[in-house]
């Protein structure tokens, strides 16, 4: 796959993944965090707020790979 095609596919994946991840994180929080302490909620939101960076970084790394020599 050429680099410009990977960039397009990666962009579409990121645009779809980030809102999906945010909604999933909110659903988990709404189901499991009511009644917990403020510290627990803060820790969850801190971890969940940063966790999306790992898959997004892997997608970006894949997008920027050089083309294979033909």
C-alpha positions, 0 to 999 in steps of 0.5 A: 500500500502506498504512503498516500493511501495509508495516510487516507486510511489512517485518517479515516481510522483516527476520525472513527476511532477517537469518538468511538473511544470517547463514547466507550470511555464515557459508557464505562464511567457511567456504568461503574463510577457512580458512587465512587470517590472523587479520587477514583473518578479522577484516576479513571478519567486521567488514565482513560484520557491518555489511553487513546494515545497508544492506538492512535500513535500506532496508527500514525506510525503505520501511516508514516512508514516509507513505501516499499522499494519496488 
